[in-house]
Amino acid sequence: MRTSKTKIPAPSSKGSLSRANRGSIHGAMAWMNRRKLIHGIAGIPLLLGGIALIRMQPYRAHSVLASAGGCQMSVDVVEPSSGDAQGFVVLLHGISATKRIMWYVAQGFANQNLRVFVPDLPGHGRTPGPFTPERAEECTEALVQELMQRRAIVPEKTILAGHSMGGALAVRVGARVPVAGVIAISPAPMGTQRLSPEIQLFRDSTPLPANSLVLSAAWEPASVRGYAEDLVRSRSDGTSEYAVITRATHVSLLFDSATLSHDARWAAHLLHADNNVPFPSHLALYGFLLGTVGLVVLAGPFLVEAAGGQQEVEIAEETPAVRPAVALPQVALVSVLTVIALRLGVPLRFVHVFQGDYLASFFLFGGLALLAWNWKILRVSRKIAVGHILATAVAAIVLILLFGAWLDLTFYEAWLTIPRWLRMPGMFLAFLPWHLAEEILLGGENSANRWVRTAKALAFRALVWLALMGGVFLLHTGEILMVLLSVYFGLIFVLQRLAVNVVRRETRSVGAAAVFGAILLAGFCLVIFPVT
């Protein structure tokens, strides 16, 4: 199979073109320049508006380093609004989160004149690894003990609170350390018959401490809600309470005023804190979202400039796409077989990224299988545009730094640390084969309507995720983060595909598009998966 190519000569030979052709080319270029200008004009105010909203509702905390148990945990300390603490809260984030994402709940407690300690658990945010659930538990208990020894907290005036994994940690540590009570926001299941043991972070159960409040989201799986309710029922002395927050998801609980209302009531009950205080506003959250949209809008023109700018533009038909009736069964079969094969072991465990090593292994071997299956098409696409590949690789790294800095300053503390950057080459190489195979199956930009091509790419990823979910629930692989992070991966897959489409359109290069996509996905995984 051969591809025909027609080239528009560089500007130095434009005299050979007809006046009509030159006019159409200049008209197209002028339209593209206007569109980039419009994007820039739209994106910058959105970003500035986001910054303004965040500055109106800043997260006021100072960070300290807690070295208890050798954990070296970075801890935010949020001071009480009045400056005089009536009690204390140790607030624990969930898996794949950081202390910064707890800002809304932390500020709500601080408004009740409580001093709040919010650590980055091992392998998360600013705290180095290794991460395991057991180490997170050890470090949490060591932190509480150190705070008690230093008299930074008074046990009988302290609440242990947490979300998801942090909720389970609050329950487990609260059962051993004498504190006033516990608040577990959608606690991760542990030692329950309702869910398969492979998807529980802790296999053994822990009795619920006295004076515990357990909250669930209405839009969580019924089995997860049932576990939380069973946990409270196991405490028969009437000191604990269970509540369901309506119209809430597992993550939105952290930004739901109803959650804060229950938290405030429980803190008032246990610590005699003031329950009639204003809740923090959502201005910072709205600012983060607005600024993120602005960055996404600005990313389009940036990619066009970074990936384009050729002196010669190829306008011929590229390698045709593999028909969906052929490509979709290929992807489905390879995905299922790869999940089955990984039951024998995860080859990339040495990357030391908690469950990210499983995902990297999946994309590596699944991608190699698809490349082998479509070897003849790969041979046609063997041209390597080194200049475009280098340019788009730099553009991908710039985008990771840009979005990472924005998240770090506003919402998540996602700035890649040195241990994470050291894992970038391995993760990139693991993701590259799948992205090469995907671009080959999709064909060139001229082979299909742009939106049809995007829909096919997202259908490929949907099949991948169905196979991964099947591995969790049917083969009991235990890769629970594949389930918990489904929404985030769905969003990143859409944004990544739109960005890769721009690179492919501007460069006409399979290699450039694949390298760009692999770097973006590797960067996202290194932000969101804990380091082990």
Secondary structure as GFF3:
##gff-version 3
##sequence-region A 1 532
A	DSSP	beta_strand	7	8	.	.	.	ID=ss1
A	DSSP	three_ten_helix	11	16	.	.	.	ID=ss2
A	DSSP	alpha_helix	19	56	.	.	.	ID=ss3
A	DSSP	beta_strand	62	66	.	.	.	ID=ss4
A	DSSP	three_ten_helix	68	70	.	.	.	ID=ss5
A	DSSP	beta_strand	73	78	.	.	.	ID=ss6
A	DSSP	beta_strand	87	92	.	.	.	ID=ss7
A	DSSP	three_ten_helix	99	102	.	.	.	ID=ss8
A	DSSP	alpha_helix	103	111	.	.	.	ID=ss9
A	DSSP	beta_strand	114	119	.	.	.	ID=ss10
A	DSSP	alpha_helix	133	149	.	.	.	ID=ss11
A	DSSP	three_ten_helix	155	157	.	.	.	ID=ss12
A	DSSP	beta_strand	158	163	.	.	.	ID=ss13
A	DSSP	alpha_helix	165	174	.	.	.	ID=ss14
A	DSSP	beta_strand	181	185	.	.	.	ID=ss15
A	DSSP	three_ten_helix	197	199	.	.	.	ID=ss16
A	DSSP	beta_strand	212	217	.	.	.	ID=ss17
A	DSSP	alpha_helix	222	233	.	.	.	ID=ss18
A	DSSP	beta_strand	241	245	.	.	.	ID=ss19
A	DSSP	three_ten_helix	252	255	.	.	.	ID=ss20
A	DSSP	alpha_helix	257	271	.	.	.	ID=ss21
A	DSSP	alpha_helix	283	307	.	.	.	ID=ss22
A	DSSP	beta_strand	313	314	.	.	.	ID=ss23
A	DSSP	alpha_helix	324	341	.	.	.	ID=ss24
A	DSSP	three_ten_helix	342	344	.	.	.	ID=ss25
A	DSSP	three_ten_helix	347	351	.	.	.	ID=ss26
A	DSSP	alpha_helix	356	373	.	.	.	ID=ss27
A	DSSP	alpha_helix	375	380	.	.	.	ID=ss28
A	DSSP	alpha_helix	386	410	.	.	.	ID=ss29
A	DSSP	alpha_helix	418	442	.	.	.	ID=ss30
A	DSSP	three_ten_helix	445	447	.	.	.	ID=ss31
A	DSSP	alpha_helix	450	473	.	.	.	ID=ss32
A	DSSP	alpha_helix	481	484	.	.	.	ID=ss33
A	DSSP	alpha_helix	486	507	.	.	.	ID=ss34
A	DSSP	alpha_helix	510	528	.	.	.	ID=ss35
###
